[in-house]
Amino acid sequence: MARAKITVGELIARFLEQCGARSAFGVISIHNMPILDAFGRRAAENISGAIRFVPSRSEAGAVNMADANARVSGGIGIAVTSTGTGAGNACGALVEALTAGVPVIHLTGQIELPYLDRNLGYIHEARSQPEMLASVSKAFYRIWSAETALGTMREAVRTAMTAPAGPVSIEIPIDVQGMQVDLP
């Protein structure tokens, strides 16, 4: 019997729910729609423990709200941003979470894999985005494939929650977010 398939975006939503996250904060962008669609679909279906997405006016605001949510709940904060300038806008708030030792998962989109790291100026590609995010986060990860998504997310949450706690940025190319994976 074939296993059910879900998108990487859905996998991320379900995994974060299992980590106890009940809210995510962010800016809606073409480069994070599969994740946001999964949050929205699960909330609309009244799935127990589904993450409620709260739109923010800026990426810095999203990370600040995720930071506050983690401090109040004692759990992990979730922020979702776009790539390029959107991810850059989150940097000041990531530094705040880093210096305060607050566990925040920062999910940022990225352009499609075939164009990534080629410095072609493709859509929202920003040079050195991984280095930028690594410099203001406890750790940085990029999800390269559907097969590595769950393992990368597990390691990111473990890193964020391990003392000294802090924000972890995870970059997920838009085509990877939409890839199908077996339901674990």
Salt bridges, closest charged atoms under 4 A:
GLU10 OE2 - ARG14 NE 2.98
GLU10 OE1 - ARG41 NH2 3.13
GLU10 OE2 - ARG42 NH1 3.23
GLU17 OE1 - ARG42 NH2 2.69
ASP67 OD1 - ARG71 NE 2.35
GLU96 OE2 - ARG71 NH2 3.21
ASP117 OD2 - ARG142 NH1 2.58
GLU155 OE2 - ARG158 NH2 2.47
GLU171 OE1 - ARG142 NE 2.36
ASP182 OD1 - LYS5 NZ 3.03
